[in-house]
Amino acid sequence: MILFLRSCVNVKQVRIQTSLFFSSLFIDDKDLAQIFSRIEKLRLFVDQLSFPSNYALKIVEHLLSLEELEIIDFSLSPILPSIDIFLSHLPKLHHIFIELYLGTFPYIPISCEYVIEKRRQAFGLKRNDKDNVIVKIKFNILDIWIP
């Protein structure tokens, strides 16, 4: 995968398992930093028990051009702090899609108002844009759209 990314410098989408993506050989590879800076869409398949919040910090550190993020996770527990990190640190982000492989979303405090406030605090969300924020929570899927 690393050799593939090095040879295809115009990659804008990556679909990968978390253990590979966050391995120190991959995410911390200095030769891939420029490629990571251009990635617009990331689809992660969590192949461990859950998605650790330090992974969210790595994403915002390396993928500032990220517009779309999709995570397939096994459990909900640590994903909520990660959503806060994504909303507050990724200026180009306009879509977050999280699917729980096992189980459903219980009541979670993420609503349109919550997303609007996080984005306004971090990036000064425009008044007209707030009407276009969509948050859908349905069974095992959380879908957030931000203009």
RAHUJO-V68328 format. One record per backbone hydrogen bond with DSSP energy under -1.0 kcal/mol. CO is the residue of the C=O (numbers start at 1). NH is the residue of the N-H. Records with the same first field share a line. If there is no record, write none. Layout:
# RAHUJO-V68328
CO=NH ; NH
This chain:
# RAHUJO-V68328
1=5
2=6
3=7
4=8
8=11
12=40 ; 41
14=43
16=45
17=21
18=22
20=23
23=26 ; 27
26=29
29=32
32=36
33=37
35=38
36=39
40=67 ; 68
41=14
42=70
43=16
44=72
45=18
52=55
53=57
54=58
55=59
56=60
57=61
58=62
59=63
63=66
67=94 ; 95
68=42
69=97
70=44
71=99
72=46
73=101
76=79
79=83
80=84
81=85
82=86
83=87
84=88
85=89
86=90
90=93
94=146
95=69
96=144
97=71
98=142
99=73
111=115
112=116
113=117
114=118
115=119
116=120
117=121
118=122
119=123
120=124
129=132
130=133
134=145
136=143
138=141
139=105
140=100
141=138
142=98
143=136
144=96
145=134
